[in-house]
Amino acid sequence: MFRKQFMRLLRVDLIHHFPVCKARQARALGLRSIPMKELLRSTDPTILAFASALLEGEDIACFQMDVNMSVLEGGIGIFPRRLMVRVDDHARAERVMHDNEIPLGR
């Protein structure tokens, strides 16, 4: 069991430290990408945090994109951040957002 966990962590570490060959290394290590779709777009970090918590409560995996754009914008919050979910979970995630009256920002 320890060996499997170690190998999984090693794979993740390899992918992050060699950005030039990410796609080739991912294929060589047997990793695959998961198709995702944009669910929510907002400049308000509190909405994104609340939406992420709601989705995690419903066992829907989500990923925040454009979080590090504040380095380019100077921290004034003009670039919207995106919340991505798996394509298979998108309809269910939209229902969760609609039920909790969270605007999708599209």
C-alpha positions in Angstrom: 0.0 0.0 0.0 2.8 2.4 0.9 4.5 1.7 -2.5 1.3 2.6 -4.4 1.0 5.9 -2.6 4.6 6.7 -3.1 4.4 6.0 -6.8 1.3 8.1 -7.2 3.1 11.0 -5.4 6.2 10.5 -7.5 4.2 10.7 -10.7 2.5 13.9 -9.6 5.9 15.4 -8.6 7.5 14.4 -11.9 4.7 16.1 -13.9 4.9 19.3 -12.0 8.7 19.7 -12.2 9.1 19.1 -15.9 6.7 21.5 -17.6 8.3 21.2 -21.0 7.3 17.6 -21.4 4.1 17.4 -19.4 1.9 15.8 -22.1 4.5 13.3 -23.1 5.4 12.4 -19.5 1.7 12.1 -18.6 1.2 9.6 -21.4 4.3 7.7 -20.4 3.3 7.5 -16.8 -0.3 6.3 -17.7 -1.9 9.5 -16.5 -4.9 10.9 -18.4 -6.6 14.2 -18.6 -10.3 14.6 -17.6 -12.5 16.8 -19.8 -13.8 19.7 -17.8 -16.4 22.4 -18.6 -16.7 25.9 -17.2 -19.5 26.2 -14.6 -19.0 29.6 -13.0 -17.1 32.8 -13.8 -16.8 35.6 -11.2 -14.4 38.2 -9.8 -15.7 37.7 -6.3 -13.6 35.1 -4.4 -16.3 34.6 -1.8 -18.7 33.3 -4.4 -16.1 30.9 -5.7 -15.3 29.6 -2.3 -19.0 29.2 -1.4 -19.7 27.4 -4.7 -16.7 25.1 -4.2 -17.9 24.2 -0.7 -21.4 23.4 -2.1 -20.0 21.3 -4.9 -17.7 19.4 -2.5 -20.7 18.8 -0.3 -22.4 17.2 -3.2 -19.3 15.1 -4.1 -18.7 17.0 -7.3 -15.1 17.6 -8.1 -14.2 21.1 -9.1 -11.1 23.1 -10.0 -10.6 26.9 -9.8 -8.8 28.4 -12.8 -7.1 31.8 -13.2 -6.5 32.1 -9.5 -2.9 33.3 -10.0 -3.9 36.0 -12.5 -3.8 38.5 -9.6 0.0 38.6 -10.1 -0.6 40.1 -13.6 -3.5 42.4 -12.6 -1.9 43.8 -9.4 -4.5 42.3 -7.1 -7.3 44.6 -8.1 -9.7 41.8 -9.2 -10.5 42.7 -12.7 -9.9 39.3 -14.3 -12.6 36.8 -13.5 -11.8 33.4 -12.1 -13.4 30.3 -13.5 -14.7 27.2 -11.7 -14.4 24.1 -13.7 -16.2 20.8 -13.2 -16.2 17.5 -15.1 -18.3 17.3 -18.2 -20.3 14.4 -16.7 -21.1 16.4 -13.5 -21.9 19.7 -15.3 -25.7 19.4 -15.3 -25.8 18.3 -11.7 -23.5 21.2 -10.7 -25.6 23.7 -12.5 -28.7 22.5 -10.6 -26.8 23.0 -7.3 -25.8 26.5 -8.3 -29.4 27.3 -9.4 -30.9 25.9 -6.1 -28.6 28.1 -4.1 -29.2 31.2 -6.2 -25.6 31.6 -7.3 -25.2 33.5 -10.6 -23.1 31.7 -13.2 -21.7 34.9 -14.6 -22.1 34.0 -18.3 
